[in-house]
Amino acid sequence: MGYRIVVAGATGNVGREVVNILAEREFPADEVAVLASSRSQGIEIEYGDTGKMLKVQNIENFDWAGWDMAIFAIGSDATKKFAPIAAAAGCVVIDNSSLHRMDPDIPLIVPEVNPDAIDGYKRKNIIANPNCSTAQLVVALKPLHDYANITRVVVSTYQSVSGAGKEGMDELFEQSRNIFVGDSAEPKKFTKQIAFNVIPHIDSFLEDGYTKEEWKMMVEVKKILDPKIKLTATCVRVPVFVGHSEAVNIEYDREMSAAKAKSILREAPGIMLVDKQEDGGYATPIEAAGDDATYISRVREDPTVDNGLAFWCVSDNLRKGAALNAVQIAELLGRRHLKKG
């Protein structure tokens, strides 16, 4: 007997990716329900490349009873409304929004990093998925931190427009086309022109000058990996459709050579080390798009600090940063607790 699983927000970028990944990974599902708002009710979505079509149902009147788990990709406001209803009906919610991430009673999970934390899901029947830029970072940090304690991280992100949803991708496409034909490239979704530009601003500004996106990385790394790690982030939106990149500088409590770091990363789960010191011997978002791995390149020692290391990290933000991680959480939940399939 397999699972009855729900994908809420199935018509959005992340939701569609969740549906595709469930099919790709042959998730042991007896039944899959796809939900969205009333505007999308009746639309059909293909279940991966299987030829099986799923009809979108209205989330407003969906009966959650009897469903095992639900992957939510509907944003914080809608999640705040529907997650408690699903959880109360016995359906475990895996939430992609930021709503529950810092709730001490809700586990924040990256399966390669802190799988044991999932055991706390029963407190509220909800599991949180981290921010996209956090997910790939902790996958890279975890095996290194296991060898030598990380004390400080400085990270600069180069985040694709798909992190802002379909509107962000449409804006990059339309602005690029308009610029080539001499039309206006006025911003709508973003605060400034994104085509042929970079914007050092993601999410709202906080009182200390950081943005909420940067704050998320700071607090989520502490919750997932180690509360003693100090982290500062600068998050930048770049004119790339899919794939987030990060330049990472780490300080350790003892020596970590580049050679040792490479040997650790080469064997670590979820990581692909692509690090040749030659033209093109590194990963970029184009190689990462559509792939499950977190790619690590340009591993080198940082001579400006004691026990310093630097590297480049790239991942498909729609997959490991959101949909794939959520499906991996569902798989982990099944193996450890629900035990079907």
HELIX and SHEET records of a PDB file:
HELIX    1   1 ASN A   13  GLU A   24  1                                  12    
HELIX    2   2 SER A   38  SER A   40  5                                   3    
HELIX    3   3 ILE A   59  ASN A   61  5                                   3    
HELIX    4   4 GLY A   75  ALA A   88  1                                  14    
HELIX    5   5 PRO A  115  ARG A  123  5                                   9    
HELIX    6   6 CYS A  132  TYR A  147  1                                  16    
HELIX    7   7 VAL A  161  ALA A  164  5                                   4    
HELIX    8   8 GLY A  165  VAL A  181  1                                  17    
HELIX    9   9 LYS A  212  ILE A  224  1                                  13    
HELIX   10  10 ALA A  258  GLU A  267  1                                  10    
HELIX   11  11 PRO A  285  ALA A  288  1                                   4    
HELIX   12  12 ARG A  319  ALA A  323  3                                   5    
HELIX   13  13 LEU A  324  LEU A  333  1                                  10    
HELIX   14  14 GLY A  334  LEU A  338  3                                   5    
SHEET    1   A 7 GLU A  44  GLU A  46  0                                        
SHEET    2   A 7 MET A  53  ASN A  58 -1                                        
SHEET    3   A 7 ALA A  29  ALA A  36  1                                        
SHEET    4   A 7 TYR A   3  ALA A   8  1                                        
SHEET    5   A 7 MET A  69  PHE A  72  1                                        
SHEET    6   A 7 VAL A  92  ASP A  95  1                                        
SHEET    7   A 7 ILE A 126  ALA A 128  1                                        
SHEET    1   B 6 LYS A 230  ARG A 237  0                                        
SHEET    2   B 6 ILE A 150  GLN A 159  1                                        
SHEET    3   B 6 HIS A 244  TYR A 252 -1                                        
SHEET    4   B 6 GLY A 308  SER A 315 -1                                        
SHEET    5   B 6 THR A 294  ASP A 302 -1                                        
SHEET    6   B 6 ILE A 271  LEU A 273  1                                        
END                                                                             
